[in-house]
Amino acid sequence: MTAHITDGSRQRRRRLDRRVIVPLTVVSALVGAVALSGCGSQRDASVFTVLNSSTDDSYHGWDAATLKRCSKQLGVTIEQQSVPAAQVMTKSLRMASSKSLPDIIQFDGSEMPTFAETGGLLDLKKLGVSTADIPEGILDYGSYKGTYYGAARTVNTLALFYNKDILDKAGLPVPTTWAEMQATAKKLTKKGSYGVALSAGGAEDGVYQFTPFMWSNGGDETDLDSPEVVGALDYWKSLLKDGSLSKSTVNWTQADVNDQFMAGNAAMMINGPWQVETLNTKKNLHWGIAQIPVPKAGDDSVGPLGGGMLTIPDVGDTAREKTSAKIVNCMTSEQEEVTYALNSWMIPANEKAAAVWRTKVPSLSSLADQVATARSRTAQLGSGWTSVSLALQSAFQSALTGQSSESALHHAQQRVESGN
């Protein structure tokens, strides 16, 4: 399938795949001693606001169309206020401190627990937001300490993208295990072209890409220096040692990885569905998609869940909050999820909507399979994920530039435990 892409969309692609982390210390500093709830100014009873990061033309237009349909259905006016992704959290916190919160905030999944920890979000189930046909993993993704705060319209995860022409010419099948991936990558590595590309950069991009290797190998974010996590990082190091992975991987974002793949500098890459629209602009690039290879045959390929989620902040007005819940129900309805997913190349959160989506984009069905086993990064640690992510980012830089994985991850675990 092919889609037109604007310059704005390209910028969005580069922004979407960068998960933003705001340390809890920053949250505390911004919130201070000011209560999160309550209205600081008189609100128009018939106008509701959704704060999101849809700053480019494509996403802003898709959201505007959704809100127009929901406005008509509910008999209210719904407006969107869009800011860059890196500003959603800080703007929300500042609006909370001035008691001028919007009615709905769309956070990235990695951010929601941080805001929830302030006490500024409402339990969506109590407000009547439907959870019917939502897989448990996605419910967990939208929950913090057992309370459901965030409703996803669509989700994303990572997968293995491969150049069909390169693999076919070499007579190689799509790898399904780590050993197969390493062997295939080594055979496909030539002068100026690498077998595989991935992001190990010092930002959340690299951590996001590491999670499927860590989790599929039985590792866990609560024990960073376990043999399973060490083994996953050692696997990355083995690809680097073979020359199948560029040394520049420690500097690449996921957008950079996609650029390398599109330029023919990598036969395979680890990336997400937000790149599909960009990939389809290159007509002579014949690519396929598969689940990320696992340590050994029969293992589950466990990737990370990503994407935005709709939350309802405490604005101190029960009637408005109930209407906000109706808006969320409209935005997450089966038809709206299918429409949004087809536009954005993401996967519907609702199982029934996902089944319809599969029939419309069968080439991407592997993504839906990957979502079925995917995990939330913050399910176990909540806002504590921030410390883990920062520690892992440092460990990648150390291990992939010479230090042993065991030593780098031991230091990462100590850093998390000390709170530094």
Summary of the structure (lengths in Angstrom):
residues: 420
radius of gyration: 21.3
end to end distance: 46.5
largest distance: 67.4
contacts: 1506
relative contact order: 0.18
helix: 50%
strand: 14%
